[in-house]
Amino acid sequence: MRKPRIAILGATGVVGREITKITEELGIEYESIKFLSSARSAGSKITFKGQEYTVEEAKPEVFDNVDIVMASAGGSTSKLFAPEIVKRGGLIIDNSSAFRMEEEVPLVIAGVNDEDLKKHKGIIANPNCSTSQLMLVLEPLKRFGIKRLIVSTYQAVSGAGLAAINELRDDTIANLEGKPFENKCFKKPISFNVIPQIDVFCENGYTKEEMKVVNETRKILHLDENTKISCTAARVPVFNGHSEAVDIEFEKNITPDEVREILKNAYGVKVIDNPENYEYPTTRDASGVDPVFVGRIRKNLAFNNGISLWCVADNLRIGAALNTVRICKRVIEMGLF
Ligand SMILES: NC(=O)c1ccc[n+]([C@@H]2O[C@H](COP(=O)([O-])OP(=O)(O)OC[C@H]3O[C@@H](n4cnc5c(N)ncnc54)[C@H](OP(=O)(O)O)[C@@H]3O)[C@@H](O)[C@H]2O)c1
């Protein structure tokens, strides 16, 4: 197995730092590695596997002799550099939404649709964080026929980057001290509040974030238009870890016990479901670890063959960095670079 020459683009950001950490955790083998940012952080130091690296400014020529780029530097940066990377024979695994819905770009959750990786033409997209955690839960249940899916998300501020994390902290302190605070990252104050808007509104009244869940779920699970999907996404004052209330109507009959059993054996999923003893997953259980946690599995009263469940995960890990590095690992194992 050939070892790739790797670059981490956006290495100084929230997701980039996680990618760096998980690259070490998953034991990714490489011939060389470099860390890239904008001019702002270029020159800063990153310690990786006990060795100090200087962060370089991303420019087209830094992608010479790079095989795999794990990118989390925003959509416009990815759009700028992806053609440069591909032109030089490299492969970009991109965290932004820039290419996700493009026909020839595989949109992949490792362990769910790895076969799609084989179709890549130099760009592989990592799904949106709220879509990502849901896919590991739905994939093993797909064989019962997903007829209707309704998702309500409760999303942490880390999903909006470093500035948003700081805004929750500073707004909370200002609020408790009775001082004024000007919110910049969010349209409304985030402390002690729930904001029913993530990203901008579309013509149909849904937000872009909500439509990402709808469209990306369909693409990853290869569901056709007969499966009806709806999502409401809210931002909550939690630092890290997204929660989702999920209602699924299946074609075939399926009981909560069957769902529990299937998910107990599913890749990347951990079931915590013993409500009598107050055992169900919360975001604090999920932050900093890999599994997608599922609990509150019950028969849904509004649908025929319906199941409701609660699902939480670390949005920076499975929702972004962990999946990126898992894809990188699969690409290396499958010899796709
Ligand atoms: N946060 C999440 O949960 C999450 C989940 C899925 C996907 N994503 C996506 O991942 C990307 C990064 O998110 P984040 O939360 O990590 O943001 P962030 O904390 O603001 O970090 C952004 C990173 O991109 C770099 N960057 C910005 N402009 C650049 C440019 N022109 N050239 C090179 N590097 C540039 C920044 O470098 P400097 O330090 O020099 O500014 C920094 O390293 C976004 O596309 C976001 O949509 C985030």
The ligand as an SDF file (V2000), in Angstrom:
LIG
                    3D

 48 52  0  0  0  0  0  0  0  0999 V2000
  -17.6390   23.3840   12.4980 N   0  0  0  0  0  0  0  0  0  0  0  0
  -18.3120   22.3310   12.0670 C   0  0  0  0  0  0  0  0  0  0  0  0
  -18.9810   21.5610   12.7920 O   0  0  0  0  0  0  0  0  0  0  0  0
  -18.2860   22.0080   10.6180 C   0  0  0  0  0  0  0  0  0  0  0  0
  -18.9050   20.8490   10.2200 C   0  0  0  0  0  0  0  0  0  0  0  0
  -18.8680   20.5070    8.8780 C   0  0  0  0  0  0  0  0  0  0  0  0
  -18.2340   21.3190    8.0040 C   0  0  0  0  0  0  0  0  0  0  0  0
  -17.6400   22.4580    8.4110 N   0  0  0  0  0  0  0  0  0  0  0  0
  -16.9720   23.2730    7.4040 C   0  0  0  0  0  0  0  0  0  0  0  0
  -15.5700   23.2930    7.6240 O   0  0  0  0  0  0  0  0  0  0  0  0
  -15.0520   24.5510    7.2120 C   0  0  0  0  0  0  0  0  0  0  0  0
  -14.2770   25.1800    8.3390 C   0  0  0  0  0  0  0  0  0  0  0  0
  -15.0710   25.3120    9.4950 O   0  0  0  0  0  0  0  0  0  0  0  0
  -14.4730   25.6720   10.9100 P   0  0  0  0  0  0  0  0  0  0  0  0
  -15.6210   25.5890   11.8240 O   0  0  0  0  0  0  0  0  0  0  0  0
  -13.2390   24.8780   11.1900 O   0  0  0  0  0  0  0  0  0  0  0  0
  -14.0390   27.2350   10.6710 O   0  0  0  0  0  0  0  0  0  0  0  0
  -12.9290   28.0980   11.3970 P   0  0  0  0  0  0  0  0  0  0  0  0
  -12.7170   27.6670   12.7910 O   0  0  0  0  0  0  0  0  0  0  0  0
  -13.3270   29.5110   11.1190 O   0  0  0  0  0  0  0  0  0  0  0  0
  -11.5580   27.7770   10.5670 O   0  0  0  0  0  0  0  0  0  0  0  0
  -11.3620   28.1390    9.2200 C   0  0  0  0  0  0  0  0  0  0  0  0
  -10.0050   27.6390    8.7230 C   0  0  0  0  0  0  0  0  0  0  0  0
   -9.8770   27.9270    7.3220 O   0  0  0  0  0  0  0  0  0  0  0  0
   -8.7100   28.7120    7.1010 C   0  0  0  0  0  0  0  0  0  0  0  0
   -8.9320   29.6260    5.9790 N   0  0  0  0  0  0  0  0  0  0  0  0
   -9.8560   30.5930    5.8770 C   0  0  0  0  0  0  0  0  0  0  0  0
   -9.7440   31.2230    4.7070 N   0  0  0  0  0  0  0  0  0  0  0  0
   -8.7160   30.6560    4.0550 C   0  0  0  0  0  0  0  0  0  0  0  0
   -8.0810   30.8820    2.7980 C   0  0  0  0  0  0  0  0  0  0  0  0
   -8.4810   31.8280    1.9690 N   0  0  0  0  0  0  0  0  0  0  0  0
   -7.0360   30.0850    2.4570 N   0  0  0  0  0  0  0  0  0  0  0  0
   -6.6080   29.1210    3.2920 C   0  0  0  0  0  0  0  0  0  0  0  0
   -7.1640   28.8620    4.4840 N   0  0  0  0  0  0  0  0  0  0  0  0
   -8.1910   29.6260    4.8640 C   0  0  0  0  0  0  0  0  0  0  0  0
   -8.4920   29.4400    8.3890 C   0  0  0  0  0  0  0  0  0  0  0  0
   -7.1550   29.8830    8.4800 O   0  0  0  0  0  0  0  0  0  0  0  0
   -6.7480   31.1470    9.3990 P   0  0  0  0  0  0  0  0  0  0  0  0
   -6.4490   30.5800   10.7790 O   0  0  0  0  0  0  0  0  0  0  0  0
   -5.5400   31.6550    8.7300 O   0  0  0  0  0  0  0  0  0  0  0  0
   -7.9040   32.1080    9.4030 O   0  0  0  0  0  0  0  0  0  0  0  0
   -8.8090   28.3200    9.3760 C   0  0  0  0  0  0  0  0  0  0  0  0
   -7.7370   27.4070    9.4440 O   0  0  0  0  0  0  0  0  0  0  0  0
  -16.2710   25.3510    6.7300 C   0  0  0  0  0  0  0  0  0  0  0  0
  -16.3820   25.1370    5.3420 O   0  0  0  0  0  0  0  0  0  0  0  0
  -17.4030   24.7290    7.4340 C   0  0  0  0  0  0  0  0  0  0  0  0
  -18.6030   24.9110    6.7210 O   0  0  0  0  0  0  0  0  0  0  0  0
  -17.6420   22.8220    9.7160 C   0  0  0  0  0  0  0  0  0  0  0  0
  1  2  1  0
  2  3  2  0
  2  4  1  0
  4  5  1  0
  4 48  2  0
  5  6  2  0
  6  7  1  0
  7  8  2  0
  8  9  1  0
  8 48  1  0
  9 10  1  0
  9 46  1  0
 10 11  1  0
 11 12  1  0
 11 44  1  0
 12 13  1  0
 13 14  1  0
 14 15  2  0
 14 16  1  0
 14 17  1  0
 17 18  1  0
 18 19  2  0
 18 20  1  0
 18 21  1  0
 21 22  1  0
 22 23  1  0
 23 24  1  0
 23 42  1  0
 24 25  1  0
 25 26  1  0
 25 36  1  0
 26 27  1  0
 26 35  1  0
 27 28  2  0
 28 29  1  0
 29 30  1  0
 29 35  2  0
 30 31  1  0
 30 32  2  0
 32 33  1  0
 33 34  2  0
 34 35  1  0
 36 37  1  0
 36 42  1  0
 37 38  1  0
 38 39  2  0
 38 40  1  0
 38 41  1  0
 42 43  1  0
 44 45  1  0
 44 46  1  0
 46 47  1  0
M  CHG  2   8   1  16  -1
M  END
$$$$
